[in-house]
Amino acid sequence: MTTAAASIVNIALTEQRYAPYDAAHGTPDPMVRRLLTISLPAGAARFEQTDYGHPGRFNPWEPRGIDGTLQPRTPDLLALCEAISPLLR
């Protein structure tokens, strides 16, 4: 029996909702913050997206910590974030 190597990709998403005037943002509108973590065998990358400033319309994904081994792949990781976004509606 042969054993094939497995590559595993884990994606974790946390969505937080903040009330109007919450200390996290201070605006008169509620705010949504999404934190996306992509874990690969070579490391992990974290991204954030909010609707700060215009409720319901999300800003682009922003890197919030990418392991050095994955930094050259930042455009690919951002593309993955964008590909996941339609599933969050």
Order of alpha helices (4+ residues) and beta strands (2+ residues): beta-beta-beta-beta-alpha
